[in-house]
Amino acid sequence: MDYVLRTNALTKSYKGCKALSNLTMNVPRGAIYGFVGKNGAGKTTLIRLICGLQEPTAGDYTLYGRKNTDREIAKSRRRMGAVVETPAVYLDMTAEENLRQQYQILGLPSFDGLSHILKLVGLADAGKKKAGNFSLGMRQRLGIAVALVGDPDFLVLDEPANGLDPQGMIEIRELILKLNREQQVTILISSHILDELSKFATHYGFIDGGRIVKEISAEELEAACQKCVRMEVTSTKALARVLDEMKVEYKILSDATADVYAKVNLSHLSTALLGENCELISAQEREESLESYYVSLVGGGKIE
């Protein structure tokens, strides 16, 4: 598989505290890679390192095949666009003026493509409105527009949906999908809004305590989060004997509850359980969410 970004035992310490600890991750070319973790897990630190804003304490990473210690790593970074923490926009400028400023900062010879970028992010009709008067969603899209100057094919977004209302989230989601599918841009997106992320990510990296605890594709995650029937019975030992006889996959959760991963005729099951002196109390269909999968990986409460 071809990778845009690979990290190897990447570590970053601040005054003895490790923000990243031997982090190893792999972002495939063409992916929308959801970088998932709680606040303080190390997501922004990783992004700052690969953008060249900070240097690692130990370990290394490669960007388009170039190691971060390579003298020509800047050439790989020119293929990147990034929005780190908050959009880097001038609030007293219009959308077009912000993009023109970025063209000049990058030393580009002309403003070719400027109108295309504004149209792409849905700001072609923003006119003379100053960015300071934009909605939060418009400002986020302007930040992405600025990151797209120079035609990067790797885009890094740090919590782009943070604070947005439902309509703003939809606009950001549609923009990310358009960039990925129509412009073939590989996207690394950190987020703790897991329900939203699950609607478009193709790959995931789960981070906790500065370490990657799991990398998984969307297809693999869907299989892991398979639907089941949560059953409450008077004895899961008896339930297990019956399900083993039926050759049905299941998972015992406690003395009274179990998840059954198959469609089962409840009347037949209840009759079989009575033969084992066991009663079926309740049965409810369930589907594990991305959030519950994350919590099962790292433990603790809900992601925030």
N, C-alpha and C positions, 0 to 999 in steps of 0.2 A: 504494500500500500504506500502511496505517495503522501508525505506529510509536509504541511506548511511549517508547523512548529513542533519541536520535541524538546522536552526538558529532561535533564539527567541529574537526579539527587540535588536539585536546586535548593539552596538554603540562604535565608536572609535573617540576620540578627540585628536587633537594636538594643544596645546596652545590656547584652546578655540574654535578652528575650528573643526567642526565635519566632518570627512571623511566618517563615517558611522553613520546613524541616525535611530535607531529602525528598523534595517534591518531584515526581516523575509523571509527565503527561504527554499525550500525543494528539495533535489536532490534524485530522486528515484533510487533504486538499478537497475543496468543494463542500465541506461540512458546515452546518450551523451547530457549533459546539457549545452546549449549555454548561457553564461553569458554575456549579451549585455549591453554596455553603452559607453558613450563618454570617452575620456581621462579625468581623474580626477573625474570620477563618483563614484569611490570607489572600483573598481574591484580588483586591486592589494592589497588594504588594507584588503579586505575580505580574499583573498587567504593567505596573510601573517598571519592573525589571526588563520585560521584553521590549518595552518602548524605549529603553535606554535612559530613562529618567533616574534610575538608580543602578548600582552594581551589586551583583550577588556576593554574599559572604563566602559561599562555597558552591560547588557544583557548576553546571554549565547548561546552555541551551543552544539549539540550532534553529535558525530561521531561514527557510528556503535553502537548507543544506549548509549554510555558513554558521560556524560556531561563533558565540558571542565574543570570543577573544580574537577572532579573525580581524585583521586590519580593514577588511572591506565589508564588515557587518553593516555599515551605513547604507550600502547598496541594497541590502535586503530590507532594511527598515524603510527605504523609499517606497517599497511596495506595500507598506502598511498605512492604514489610516486609523486613528483612535480617538475615542471620546472617553477621557479618564475622569471619573468622579462627577464633574459638572461640565456642560458644554462650554468650550472656549470661544465665546462670541462677544463682540463689542455691542453693548446694549444701546449705544447712541448711533448705531449705523443700521441701515436697511439690510435685508438678506443679501442683496446683490453686492452692496458695499463690503459686507463681511467676507464674501467669497473673493472679491477683487483683492482685498487685503491679504488673504491667504495665498492667492496666486503670486503676489509680489514677495511675500515672505519666503516662498519656495523658489523664487527666482525663475518662474516659468515665463517663457518668451511672449506669450499672448494669453488672452482670456478665452481661448477656444474651449468649448465644453461647458462654459459657465451657465448658459441658459438651459442646457440639457440637465445639469445637476439640479438646478432650481425646480425644473419640471419633475424630475425624478422623485424629489422629496416633497412635492406638493406645495412649493412656495413660489411658483411662477407668477402667481397673482398677488403676492404680498405687497408689491408696489413700493411706495415711499414710507411704509409703516416701519418705525424703528423697532429693533429687536426687543428693546425694553418694554414695548407694548404688546409683545407676542404672548399668547397663552403658553403654558409650560410645555404642552405637546409640540407647538410650533417651534419653540426654542430648542427642544430636543432634536427635532428634525433639521433645524438649522445647524446644530452642532454636528450632526451626521453629514450634512452637506459640506461643511468645512473640512471634515475628515476625508471626504471623497475627492477633494481637489488633488490633482496629480494622478488620478486614475489608479488608485491602489486596488490590488486584488486580494488583500487580507484586511479585514475590518475588525477592530477590537472595540467592544462597547461595554462600558462599566455601568451596570444597573440602568439601562436606558428607559425602563418603564417606571422607575421609582417616582412616586408621587403623582402619577398620571391618573386621570379619570378613565372610565371604561372606554370612551371614544378615543382618547389619546393612546391608550394601549393598543387598540385595534389599528390605528394609523401606523404606529411603530412596527407592529407585527407585520402588516402588509408591506411596509417599506423593506423590512429585513428579508421577507420572502422574495420580493421583487429583485433586490440586489443579488440574492443568492441564485435564483433561478434564471433570471434574464441577463444579469451582468456577470454571472459565474464568480461572484465574490465569496471567498471563504470567510466565515464570521465566527469570532469567539465572543460570546456574550455572557457576562457574569450577571447572575440574578438570584434573588431569594423569593421572587414571585413565581412559584413553581407551577401553578395551574396555567399561567400564561405561557411559560417556557415550554410546557409539554405540548403546546399547539403547533410548534414549528421546529423545535430542535431535532437534529438528526443523530447527534451524539451527545453524551453527557460525561462530565468529570465531576465527581463528588469530592469536595475538600472539607477536611475537619482538622483543626489544630495544626494547620500549615502543611498537611499531608493529603495526597490523593488517596482516598480509601476505596474508590471504585471508578473504573472507566467502562462505559457500556454504550452500545448503539441503541437507537430508538426501538429497533425491532427486538433486540434482546430485552430491553426494558419492558416492552409490551408483553412479552412472554412471561417475564418475571412477575408482572403485575396482573396476572391472569384472573379472570372472574372465578368466584367460588361461591359456595353456599355455606354461610356460617350457621352451624347447628348447635343447639343447646340440648343436652341429653342428661339423664340421671347418672350415666356412667360412660365415659369415653373409652374405657377398656372394652366394654361390651360393643360399643360402636365400632371400634377398631377391628374386632373379630368379624363383625358382619361385613364391613367394607373390604377387609382382606379377602373374604370369601367371594365378594362381588368383583374383586380385582379393580377397585376404584382408588384413585390417588387422593390422599388426605393429609392433613397436618393437625396433630393434637395440640391444642392451646392450653388446656387446663383439664381438671377432672370432669368438667361439665361442658366444655366447648371445643369445637373442632371445625376446621375449614375443609370442605369437600370440593375437589376440583373436577366435578363431572355433573352432568344432569342425571339426577336419580329420581326414580318413581318413589315419592314420599310415602305413598300408601304401602307399597311393597316393603320399603325400608322400615316403616313403623311396625309392620307385622313381624318382620325378621327380628327387630329389636325386642319385641314382646317375648319372643322365644328365648331371649337372653336375659329376661327380667329387667329390661331397660325401656325407658319411656322417652320418646321424642317430644321435647317441650316446645321448641320453636325452630324455624328454618328461614333464613333471610339471605337473599342474594347480595353479594358484596363484590367490589372491584377495588383493589389496592391502588391508591393514588400515588403520584410522584412524591408527594410530601411524606406519606406514610412509609414509602420505600426508603426515602432518605433517612427518616427517623429510625427505621429498623437497622440501617447501616451504622449510624453514628450514636444512636441512643439519645436520650433527652427529650425535651419538649419540641414544640413546633418551631420551625425555622423562622427567624426574624431578621 
